[in-house]
Amino acid sequence: MEYTVDALSRLAGVSKRTLWYYDEIELLTPKRKSSNGYRIYGEYEIDRLQLILFYRNLDMPLDTIKQLLNDVDFDSEKALLEHRQRLLAKKAQIDQLLETIDQTLASKKGEIQFSDREKFVGFKKELLDNNEVYHGSEIREKYGNETIEKANQKFARLSQDDYKKMQDLAAKILVDLKTAIQTNDSASQKALQLAQLHKDWLAYTWPSYSKEAHRELAQMYVDDPRFTNYYDEPAGSGAAEFLRDAILNYLG
């Protein structure tokens, strides 16, 4: 079956302006144009739009979605299964946070004892689940299940103070990266200090440190568009590549 922009807009619940924009950035181009210039969408475009909306529901940037869908090795069935896992993880996160809220309210009423450590369990679990959903398959393949499980356990055991320090350090890395990249020199003192901060940040979760693993992680920041976007969005285009080079220079 084929649809005009009007018909597809009503079917998918997205605005015509959105469909026009997707066409403009070549994220979703129509199958063809009719003799009077109307955009016409077919089954392939319908399926692609569904995937786009799935990924947008997960707050994935449009340029990252475009890279994923245009990958020659992209498997739509696998993508749907992965999206299902992400939704299940999202559901589990919401359930955990709701439980944390309920326990906090009960604690304030004096009904239960709720330790400071327990107050942050839900947030740490959310971070772990997000990491597993978005990067689990890649990091497990590269570092092995045992290493990742040990890293997750170490993160889960972080004290409230160390958890805050880790979060503050992650924020500082992004701020310093934005500054260091302006030097255009990944071997500068600022760049090397940035790489040291990154190593310090890894120490909060890595069960053990190795230069080779650090190199591999730095390269993954460039190779995987999801990692690249994490650094490029707040720090500027090329930030992930600059961080990779800074780490390589730091490691010598």
N, C-alpha and C positions, 0 to 999 in steps of 0.2 A: 504494500500500500504506500502511496506517496502523499506528502503533506506540503501545503504552502506554509509560509512563516506564520500566518494567522492561525492556521489549523494546528501547527506544531506548538505554538505558544499556548493555546488552550489545552492541548493534550498534556504537555509537560508541566504546565503551571509556571512557566518562565515568561518574562516580558519579551516582546518583539525586539526591543532595544538590545536586550541581552543576546539574542540570536544574531542580530546584525553585528554586534561587537565580536562575538565568537567567530563570525565569518571574516571580519576585518583582520583579526589577529591570526587567522588560519588555524584556529582550534577546531572549529566545526564548519566546514565549507559545504554548501548544498550539493546534492547529486548533479543537478543541472539547473539551468534557467529556462523558463518557458519562453515562447515566442514574444510575449508581452513583457518579459523581463522579471517575472516573479521567480523567487528562489523556490526550488522544489527539493524536498528531502525524502530519501528512501529508507529502507530497512537498516542499511549500514549506518546511516547518519543517526537514526533513532537509537540504535544500540550504543553508538559513540556518545550521544548526548546523555544517555542513562549513566554511563560510566563517569562522564564529566560531573554530573550532579552528585553521584556517589562520592567522588573525591572532594568536591566543594563542601559537601556535608561534613567532611573531616578537616575542613579549613585548609586544604592544600592549595597553594598558589597556582594561578592559571598557567604560568610558564612551566612549572614542574609537571602539571597534568599533561601539558602539551608534549614535553620531553618523554614522559612515560608512554603515552598513547602512540607517539610516532616512532618509538623504538621498534626496529625490525623484528625483535624477538618478543614483542608484546603478545601475551596470551590472555584474551578476554575472559576465558573461563577461569583461569587461575586468578585473574584480577578480581572477579566476583567472589571467589572463595576467600581471598585475602580480605576483601571488604567486609565479608560476613564475619570473619575473625575480629576485625577492627571494631565492628559494631558490638560484638559480644564483649570485647574488652572494655568498650566504652560503657556498656550496661553494668559491667562488674565494678567499674570505677565509680559510677553514680551510686550504686548500691552501697559501696564502701564509704563514700562521703556522707550519704544519708545516715548510715549507722554511726559515723563519727559525730554528726550533728545531734542525733538522738541521745548518744551517750553524754555529750557535753551538756545538753539541756537537763538530763537526769542528774548529772553531777552538780549543776548549779542549784537544783532543788534539794540536794542532799540525799538523793535516793541511792547513788552509787559513788564509789571512789574512782576517780579518773585521773591517772597520772599524767604528768607533762609529756612523757614519752608517748603515751597512747594517743594524745591529742594530735600527733603528727603522723601516726601510722597510715591513715587514709591518704594523706598527701604524698607520702613516700611510695605507697603502693600504686598510686595513680601514675607517678613518674616511671616506675618500673614497668607497669602495664603499657604505657605509651611507648616506651623504648622497645619493648618486646614486639608490639604491633608494627611499629614503623621500621625497625631495624633488626629485629630478632633473627631473621633467617640469614642476613648478611654477616652479622657479628658472630653468630654461632658457627657458621661455615668457616669463618676465618680463624676464630680463636678456640672453638670447641665448646661443647655443652658444659663440661666440668668447669672450665675457666669462667664462663658466663654465670653459672649458678653460684660459684664462690663470690664473684663480684656482686651479684644481686644480694646475697646473704650479708656481705660486708656493708652494703648500702643500707639494708633494712635494719642493721644493728647500730647505725650511726646515732649518737646522742643528739639531743635537740640543738646543743651548741655547735657540734660539728656539722650537722645538717645545715644550719644557718650559714656557717662559714663556707661550706661548699657552694651554696646558692649565691652568696655574695661574691665568691671567687669567679663563678661562671659569668655573673653580670660584669665583673671587672674585666674579664678577658675580652668581652665584646666591646666594652668602652675603649680599652687600650688597643685593641685590634684596629678600631676605626681611626685612632690617632697614629698608630705605627704605620699603617698602610700609606699615609700621606708622605712618609719619607721615601717611598718607592725603593726601599733598600731592605731586603729581607735578611741582610746580615748586619744591620745596624744594631746599636746597643738596645734600642727600644724593641726591636724585633726579637732579639735574643732573650730579653727579659720577659717578653710575651710568651715565648716558648717555655721558659722556666715556670711561669704561672700555669701554663697548660699541664705541665708535668705534675705540679703540685695539686692541681685539680683532679688529675687521674688517681692520685694516691688515696683519695677518699673512697674509691671503689675498687681499684685494681688490687687483686690479692698479692700480686708481685709485679715488679716493673722490669721491662726489657726495652732496650733501644730499638730492636727490630719491630716489636709490637707497636711501639710509638710511631715508627716510620710508616708501618702499614696503616695505622689509624689515620695518620695525616694524609696519606694518599687516598684513602676512602673518602675523606672530606671533599676531594676534587672529583673523584670518579662517580660518586653517587649524588644525583641532583638534589635529593632530600637533605643530605648533609650540607651540600654546597649552599642551598637556600637558607639554612639555619644561620650561617655566618654572613652570607652576602646581603640578606635583607636588612639587618640592622647596621652592618658595618660598611656596606657598599660593594659594588660589583668588583669581583676579583679578590674579595677578602679571604675566602676559603683557600684559594691558591696561594695567597701571601702567607697565610698561617702555615700551610703545608711547607712552603719554602723556608720560613723562619724556623720551623721545627727541624727540618733537615740540616740547616746551617748550625743550629744549636747542638745537634747530635754529632756534627762534624763528619 
